[in-house]
Amino acid sequence: MPLLTPQAVSLAGLTPTYSAAAASTTVPCGERVFLHVKNTAASPVTVTLTSTARVRGQLAADLAVTVPATTGEKLIGPIPSELFADPTSGNCAVGYSSTTSVTVACLRI
Protein backbone atom coordinates (compact mmCIF):
# COMPACT_ATOMS: atom_id res chain seq x y z
CA MET A 1 0.00 0.00 0.00
CA PRO A 2 1.40 3.40 -0.91
CA LEU A 3 2.04 5.82 1.94
CA LEU A 4 0.60 9.33 1.56
CA THR A 5 3.08 11.83 2.98
CA PRO A 6 1.50 14.63 5.04
CA GLN A 7 1.80 18.12 3.61
CA ALA A 8 2.41 20.74 6.31
CA VAL A 9 -0.02 23.63 6.62
CA SER A 10 1.91 26.76 7.58
CA LEU A 11 1.44 30.46 8.22
CA ALA A 12 2.71 31.10 4.70
CA GLY A 13 -0.18 28.98 3.39
CA LEU A 14 -0.36 25.67 1.56
CA THR A 15 -1.61 24.80 -1.89
CA PRO A 16 -2.10 21.06 -1.39
CA THR A 17 -1.08 18.55 -4.01
CA TYR A 18 -3.75 15.93 -4.63
CA SER A 19 -3.13 12.42 -5.95
CA ALA A 20 -5.48 9.97 -7.53
CA ALA A 21 -6.88 7.65 -4.88
CA ALA A 22 -5.56 4.09 -4.92
CA ALA A 23 -7.75 1.18 -3.84
CA SER A 24 -5.86 1.16 -0.55
CA THR A 25 -3.26 3.48 0.91
CA THR A 26 -1.73 4.25 4.27
CA VAL A 27 -1.25 7.51 6.11
CA PRO A 28 0.74 8.35 9.23
CA CYS A 29 -1.33 8.56 12.39
CA GLY A 30 -1.35 11.72 14.47
CA GLU A 31 -3.56 14.20 16.26
CA ARG A 32 -2.69 16.79 13.59
CA VAL A 33 -3.05 14.55 10.52
CA PHE A 34 -6.10 14.78 8.24
CA LEU A 35 -7.21 13.49 4.86
CA HIS A 36 -8.89 15.78 2.35
CA VAL A 37 -10.88 13.68 -0.13
CA LYS A 38 -12.49 15.10 -3.27
CA ASN A 39 -15.02 13.17 -5.35
CA THR A 40 -16.12 14.32 -8.82
CA ALA A 41 -17.68 10.96 -9.80
CA ALA A 42 -21.42 10.56 -10.35
CA SER A 43 -21.75 8.32 -7.26
CA PRO A 44 -20.80 8.79 -3.61
CA VAL A 45 -17.59 7.15 -2.38
CA THR A 46 -16.99 5.57 1.01
CA VAL A 47 -13.59 6.12 2.61
CA THR A 48 -12.77 3.55 5.30
CA LEU A 49 -10.10 3.94 7.97
CA THR A 50 -9.25 0.53 9.40
CA SER A 51 -9.39 0.39 13.18
CA THR A 52 -6.78 -1.55 15.11
CA ALA A 53 -8.11 -0.66 18.58
CA ARG A 54 -9.48 -3.30 20.91
CA VAL A 55 -12.01 -2.87 23.69
CA ARG A 56 -12.22 -5.81 26.11
CA GLY A 57 -10.59 -7.98 23.47
CA GLN A 58 -13.01 -7.01 20.70
CA LEU A 59 -11.83 -5.10 17.63
CA ALA A 60 -13.33 -1.61 17.45
CA ALA A 61 -15.35 -0.68 14.37
CA ASP A 62 -13.70 0.82 11.30
CA LEU A 63 -14.52 4.44 10.48
CA ALA A 64 -16.52 4.80 7.24
CA VAL A 65 -17.04 8.29 5.80
CA THR A 66 -19.23 8.96 2.76
CA VAL A 67 -18.00 11.59 0.31
CA PRO A 68 -20.92 12.93 -1.76
CA ALA A 69 -21.03 12.63 -5.55
CA THR A 70 -20.07 15.24 -8.16
CA THR A 71 -18.56 18.03 -6.05
CA GLY A 72 -18.19 16.21 -2.75
CA GLU A 73 -15.36 16.96 -0.37
CA LYS A 74 -14.61 15.71 3.13
CA LEU A 75 -11.88 16.50 5.64
CA ILE A 76 -11.33 13.37 7.73
CA GLY A 77 -9.37 13.45 10.94
CA PRO A 78 -7.55 13.72 13.17
CA ILE A 79 -6.28 10.16 12.83
CA PRO A 80 -5.31 9.06 16.36
CA SER A 81 -2.77 6.28 16.81
CA GLU A 82 -4.73 4.57 19.57
CA LEU A 83 -7.58 3.88 17.11
CA PHE A 84 -5.87 3.35 13.76
CA ALA A 85 -2.12 2.60 14.06
CA ASP A 86 -1.05 -0.70 12.52
CA PRO A 87 1.09 -2.47 15.14
CA THR A 88 3.90 -3.08 12.65
CA SER A 89 4.09 0.14 10.60
CA GLY A 90 2.36 2.62 12.91
CA ASN A 91 0.33 3.87 9.93
CA CYS A 92 -3.41 3.86 9.26
CA ALA A 93 -4.82 1.76 6.40
CA VAL A 94 -7.28 3.66 4.20
CA GLY A 95 -9.59 2.09 1.61
CA TYR A 96 -11.92 3.59 -0.99
CA SER A 97 -15.12 2.01 -2.34
CA SER A 98 -14.23 3.49 -5.73
CA THR A 99 -11.20 5.38 -7.00
CA THR A 100 -12.72 6.76 -10.21
CA SER A 101 -12.54 10.57 -10.15
CA VAL A 102 -11.39 10.58 -6.51
CA THR A 103 -8.35 12.57 -5.34
CA VAL A 104 -6.82 12.79 -1.91
CA ALA A 105 -4.28 14.84 0.03
CA CYS A 106 -2.82 14.09 3.45
CA LEU A 107 -2.45 17.28 5.53
CA ARG A 108 -0.73 18.04 8.82
CA ILE A 109 -1.55 21.16 10.82
N, C-alpha and C positions, 0 to 999 in steps of 0.2 A: 504494500500500500504506500503510495507516495505521501510524503510529509509536507503539509502546507506550512511554510515559514511565516511567523507573525510579522506584520508590518507595523512599525512603531508610529503611533499618533503623537505628534509633537506640537509645541507652541507655534512652530513655523508652518504647521499644516501638513496634511498628507493627502495626496491624490493616490488612492489605493490602486494596485494592479490586481485585476481579476483574472482567474484562470478558469478554463472549462472544467466543470465538475467531472470527476472520475467516479466510477461505480462505488468505490470505497477509497477513503483517504484517512490520514491521521493528522491530528493537530496537537501541539503541546498543550498540556493542561495549565491552568493558572487563573487566579482570581481577576486578572486583567486581560484575559484572552477571550476574544469573541470571533464568531463567524458572521460574515455578511453574505447572504445568499440572495441572488437575483434570478428570477424565473421569467423568461419571455415566451415560454411554451404555451400552448392552448389549454393545457391541463395543469392542475396543481401538482406540486412535488412535495413528497415527505422527506425531510432530513432527519436521520436517526443517529443520535449519539449513544453509543453502546455503554451501558453501565457496568462497572466492575465491583460496585459496592455490595456488601452483604449486611443484612439485618437479621440477627438470630439465625445465621447460617443460610438464609434464603437470599438469592440474588435480587437486588433491587431492579425495578423496571427501567428499561431504556427510555430515553427522552425522544419523543417524536414530535417534530414541529412541521406544520403544513405551511408551505409557501404558496400563496395564491397564483393563479394563472395570469398570463399576459404581461402584467407590469408588477408582479409581486416581488416584494423584498422583505427579508426578515433579518434582524440582528439577533444572534443566538449566543447567549453567554451571560455571565462568565462560565467558564468550564472548570469547575473545581476538581482537583486531584482525587479527593476522597470519594467522589462519585464515579469518575470516568477514567482514571489512570490505569492503563494496562500494567500489570505487575512486572512485566519484563522491560518494556520500552518507556513507561511513564507517560505515554501519549494516549490520546482519546481516539477511538475508531469512529469514523463518521461514514454513514452510508446514505445514498440517495435513491429514491424510488424510480427516478428517471434522470438522465443526464442531458437529454436533448434540450438545448437552449437554456441551460443552467450554468451560471458562473458563480464563483465563490472567491472571497478574500478572507484571510485570517488576519485579524487586527489585534494589537496590544496597546492598551492605554496606560 
